Amino acid sequence: MESLIKYVQDEFVERKDLPQFSAGDTITVYYEIKEGQKTRTQFFKGVVIQKRGSGASQTFTIRKMSGTVGVERIFPLNLPAIQKIELNKRGKVRRARIYYFRELTGKKARIKEAKR
């Protein structure tokens, strides 16, 4: 049964050419929003908190600050509405999932830039 699911995902799910990114990186996701008959492009810029899953069901979580309120959004990696992903800054973190970043404020909430 698992091989059948994997076969269907490999054959029918579109693969997009997206940049490699990981937790701690700052990225901008451009995605399409449909309002009635109109479609517009909106972007979400923030720090990647985690990447989870594998294959066609892989997702990633981005966190940004909107004023004093933190906003997180989970995107499926193979979402058809995603137009492009820009990698703004590579971050240097020691964890694959940086949940501790939620509690940090001010200067403590900065992530060092990786020298890659």
PyMOL commands that set and color helices and strands:
alter all, ss='L'
color gray80, all
select helices_A, chain A and resi 2-12+55-57+99-102+106-109
alter helices_A, ss='H'
color red, helices_A
select strands_A, chain A and resi 26-35+38-52+59-66+69-76+82-89
alter strands_A, ss='S'
color yellow, strands_A
deselect
rebuild
show_as cartoon
